[in-house]
């Protein structure tokens, strides 16, 4: 999966905000102190010392909660949490920034970070989804949340530098979510819960029609109907499978089941 150089993006964004802040009035100590905390946090951030960066950004926001430095620190802390392997905190920070600054010029970056943080859970999610782990519902929510965040980037900010990568991650996540639902259909079918298997297969067909999972979902649906003696519905499912996947190896299995 391709990725964007977020460290470079963060540095560019921070440079822009510092340049903008250079025109602020310097007569007060508060602005100088805010600048000090921000520059120290930025230095730590760009050198990989994320814990130090987080501490400085937290202090800045606690002491100087308003102004350009505080705004930038609020988004940079989300990046720092993400890089420091604290995805929950990164998501919370990104959500907070979006809520406080919905029209900020870099709000697309906040949505993208939120998507990445949720996306970062997908390795453990894969293991749980495909091993029948009891946390399947919660883990699937991570996939959905990541997908939704990337979709915001693509739909609301089509010219964003993060849009192309977000679109690729959306395609990947859509296939992953379809596969997770297909696994549930397989689980039900193998255990003889044919009503549930057919229902879950139908869900895959209706909600993930552009994914490869549809082929097997049609097969499970047809075989589940055969097992329940619903011949017409089984034939209809087989017909759709043959029309869309004429070379599918499932066709022979379904016919053999019907003939047996």
C-alpha positions as CSV (number, residue, x, y, z in Angstrom):
1,X,0.0,0.0,0.0
2,X,1.6,3.3,-1.1
3,X,1.9,6.1,1.5
4,X,2.6,9.8,1.7
5,X,5.7,11.1,3.4
6,X,3.8,12.6,6.4
7,X,7.0,13.8,8.1
8,X,7.7,16.0,5.0
9,X,4.1,17.2,5.0
10,X,4.2,18.0,8.7
11,X,7.4,20.0,8.2
12,X,5.9,21.9,5.2
13,X,2.7,22.7,7.1
14,X,4.6,23.8,10.2
15,X,6.9,26.0,8.1
16,X,3.9,27.7,6.6
17,X,2.3,28.4,10.0
18,X,5.6,29.7,11.4
19,X,6.0,32.0,8.4
20,X,2.5,33.2,9.0
21,X,3.1,33.8,12.7
22,X,6.2,35.8,12.0
23,X,4.0,38.8,11.2
24,X,2.3,38.6,14.6
25,X,2.9,41.2,17.2
26,X,6.0,40.3,19.2
27,X,5.7,42.8,22.0
28,X,4.0,40.3,24.4
29,X,5.8,37.5,26.3
30,X,2.8,35.2,25.7
31,X,3.4,35.0,22.0
32,X,7.1,34.5,22.4
33,X,6.4,31.7,24.9
34,X,3.9,30.0,22.5
35,X,6.4,30.3,19.8
36,X,9.1,28.7,22.0
37,X,6.9,25.7,22.9
38,X,5.9,25.3,19.3
39,X,9.4,25.5,17.8
40,X,10.7,23.0,20.5
41,X,7.8,20.7,19.7
42,X,8.4,21.0,15.9
43,X,12.1,20.2,16.3
44,X,11.3,17.1,18.3
45,X,8.6,16.1,15.8
46,X,10.9,16.4,12.8
47,X,13.6,14.5,14.6
48,X,11.5,11.6,15.7
49,X,11.3,12.4,19.4
50,X,7.5,12.1,19.5
51,X,7.1,11.9,23.2
52,X,8.9,15.2,23.6
53,X,6.9,16.8,20.8
54,X,3.6,15.7,22.4
55,X,4.7,17.1,25.8
56,X,5.5,20.5,24.2
57,X,2.3,20.7,22.2
58,X,0.2,19.7,25.2
59,X,1.9,22.4,27.3
60,X,1.4,25.0,24.6
61,X,-2.3,24.2,24.3
62,X,-2.8,24.2,28.1
63,X,-1.1,27.6,28.5
64,X,-1.9,29.3,25.2
65,X,-5.1,27.7,23.9
66,X,-5.8,30.4,21.3
67,X,-4.0,31.6,18.2
68,X,-2.2,30.2,15.2
69,X,0.5,28.3,17.2
70,X,-2.2,26.5,19.3
71,X,-4.1,25.6,16.1
72,X,-1.1,24.1,14.5
73,X,-0.1,22.3,17.6
74,X,-3.5,20.7,17.8
75,X,-3.1,19.0,14.5
76,X,0.6,18.3,14.9
77,X,0.0,16.4,18.2
78,X,-2.3,14.1,16.2
79,X,0.5,13.3,13.9
80,X,2.9,12.8,16.8
81,X,0.5,10.4,18.5
82,X,0.1,8.5,15.3
83,X,3.9,8.2,14.8
84,X,4.4,7.3,18.5
85,X,2.0,4.2,18.0
86,X,-0.9,5.7,20.0
87,X,-3.7,5.4,17.4
88,X,-6.5,6.0,19.8
89,X,-5.0,9.3,21.0
90,X,-4.3,10.2,17.4
91,X,-7.9,9.7,16.5
92,X,-9.1,11.7,19.5
93,X,-6.8,14.5,18.6
94,X,-7.8,14.5,15.0
95,X,-11.5,14.5,15.9
96,X,-10.9,17.4,18.3
97,X,-9.2,19.4,15.7
98,X,-12.0,18.8,13.1
99,X,-14.6,19.8,15.7
100,X,-12.8,23.0,16.7
101,X,-11.6,24.0,13.2
102,X,-14.0,22.6,10.6
103,X,-13.0,25.2,8.0
104,X,-9.2,25.2,8.7
105,X,-7.1,25.1,5.5
106,X,-5.4,21.9,6.5
107,X,-8.5,20.1,7.9
108,X,-8.2,17.5,5.1
109,X,-4.9,16.5,6.8
110,X,-6.8,15.9,10.0
111,X,-9.3,13.6,8.2
112,X,-6.4,11.8,6.5
113,X,-4.6,11.2,9.8
114,X,-7.8,9.9,11.4
115,X,-8.1,7.5,8.5
116,X,-4.5,6.4,8.8
117,X,-4.8,5.9,12.6
118,X,-7.9,3.7,12.2
119,X,-6.2,1.9,9.2
120,X,-3.3,1.2,11.4
121,X,-5.4,-1.3,13.3
122,X,-6.0,-3.4,10.2
123,X,-3.3,-6.0,10.8
124,X,-4.8,-7.1,14.1
125,X,-8.2,-6.7,12.6
126,X,-7.3,-9.1,9.8
127,X,-6.3,-11.7,12.4
128,X,-9.5,-11.3,14.4
129,X,-11.8,-11.2,11.4
130,X,-10.4,-14.3,9.8
131,X,-10.0,-16.4,12.9
132,X,-13.5,-16.0,14.3
133,X,-12.3,-13.7,17.1
134,X,-15.1,-12.4,19.4
135,X,-14.1,-8.8,18.8
136,X,-15.2,-9.0,15.1
137,X,-17.8,-6.3,15.4
138,X,-15.5,-3.8,17.1
139,X,-12.7,-4.5,14.7
140,X,-15.0,-4.1,11.7
141,X,-15.9,-0.7,13.0
142,X,-12.2,0.3,12.7
143,X,-12.3,-0.5,9.1
144,X,-15.5,1.4,8.6
145,X,-14.2,4.5,10.5
146,X,-11.0,4.5,8.4
147,X,-13.1,4.2,5.2
148,X,-15.4,7.0,6.2
149,X,-12.4,9.3,7.0
150,X,-10.7,8.6,3.7
151,X,-14.1,9.1,1.9
152,X,-14.4,12.6,3.4
153,X,-10.9,13.5,2.0
154,X,-11.9,12.2,-1.5
155,X,-15.4,13.7,-1.6
156,X,-14.8,17.0,0.2
157,X,-11.3,17.7,-0.9
158,X,-10.8,16.1,-4.3
159,X,-7.7,18.3,-5.0
160,X,-6.1,17.5,-1.7
161,X,-2.6,16.0,-1.9
162,X,-4.0,13.1,0.2
163,X,-7.0,12.3,-2.1
164,X,-5.3,9.8,-4.4
165,X,-3.8,7.8,-1.6
166,X,-7.1,8.0,0.3
167,X,-8.9,6.6,-2.8
168,X,-6.5,3.6,-3.0
169,X,-7.0,2.9,0.7
170,X,-10.8,3.0,0.3
171,X,-10.6,0.3,-2.4
172,X,-8.4,-1.8,-0.2
173,X,-10.7,-1.4,2.8
174,X,-13.9,-2.1,0.8
175,X,-12.4,-5.5,-0.3
176,X,-11.4,-6.2,3.3
177,X,-14.9,-5.4,4.7
178,X,-16.5,-7.6,2.0
179,X,-14.1,-10.4,2.8
180,X,-15.0,-10.1,6.5
181,X,-18.7,-10.4,5.8
182,X,-18.0,-13.3,3.4
183,X,-16.2,-15.1,6.2
184,X,-19.2,-14.9,8.4
185,X,-21.4,-16.4,5.6
186,X,-18.9,-19.2,5.2
187,X,-19.0,-19.8,9.0
188,X,-22.8,-20.1,9.0
189,X,-22.9,-22.3,6.0
190,X,-20.3,-24.8,7.4
191,X,-22.3,-25.1,10.5
192,X,-25.6,-25.7,8.8
193,X,-27.1,-22.3,9.6
194,X,-28.3,-21.9,6.0
195,X,-30.8,-19.1,6.6
196,X,-28.1,-16.9,8.2
197,X,-25.6,-17.9,5.5
198,X,-27.9,-16.9,2.7
199,X,-28.8,-13.7,4.4
200,X,-25.1,-12.7,5.0
201,X,-24.2,-13.7,1.4
202,X,-27.0,-11.5,0.2
203,X,-25.6,-8.6,2.3
204,X,-22.2,-9.0,0.5
205,X,-23.9,-9.0,-2.9
206,X,-25.9,-5.9,-2.2
207,X,-23.3,-3.8,-0.3
208,X,-20.1,-4.9,-1.9
209,X,-21.1,-5.4,-5.5
210,X,-17.8,-4.1,-6.9
211,X,-15.6,-6.5,-4.9
212,X,-14.2,-10.0,-5.8
213,X,-16.1,-11.4,-2.8
214,X,-19.4,-11.3,-4.8
215,X,-18.5,-14.5,-6.7
216,X,-18.3,-16.7,-3.6
217,X,-21.2,-14.9,-2.0
218,X,-23.4,-15.9,-4.9
219,X,-22.2,-19.4,-4.6
220,X,-22.9,-19.6,-0.9
221,X,-26.3,-18.1,-1.4
222,X,-27.2,-20.7,-4.1
223,X,-25.9,-23.6,-2.0
224,X,-27.7,-22.4,1.1
225,X,-30.9,-22.2,-0.8
226,X,-30.4,-25.7,-2.2
227,X,-29.8,-27.0,1.3
228,X,-33.1,-25.4,2.4
229,X,-35.0,-26.8,-0.6
230,X,-35.6,-23.4,-2.1
231,X,-35.0,-24.5,-5.7
232,X,-36.2,-21.4,-7.5
233,X,-34.1,-19.1,-5.4
234,X,-31.1,-21.4,-5.8
235,X,-31.5,-21.4,-9.6
236,X,-31.8,-17.7,-9.6
237,X,-28.6,-17.3,-7.7
238,X,-26.8,-19.8,-10.0
239,X,-28.1,-17.9,-13.0
240,X,-26.6,-14.6,-11.8
241,X,-23.3,-16.4,-10.9
242,X,-23.1,-17.9,-14.4
243,X,-23.9,-14.6,-16.0
244,X,-21.3,-12.6,-14.1
245,X,-18.6,-15.3,-13.5
246,X,-19.0,-17.8,-16.4
247,X,-15.7,-19.5,-15.5
248,X,-16.4,-19.8,-11.8
249,X,-15.4,-23.1,-10.3
250,X,-18.3,-22.8,-7.9
251,X,-20.8,-23.5,-10.8
252,X,-19.9,-27.2,-10.9
253,X,-20.2,-27.5,-7.1
254,X,-23.7,-26.0,-7.1
255,X,-24.8,-28.2,-9.9
256,X,-23.4,-31.3,-8.2
257,X,-25.2,-30.3,-5.0
258,X,-28.5,-29.8,-6.9
259,X,-28.1,-33.2,-8.6
260,X,-27.2,-35.0,-5.4
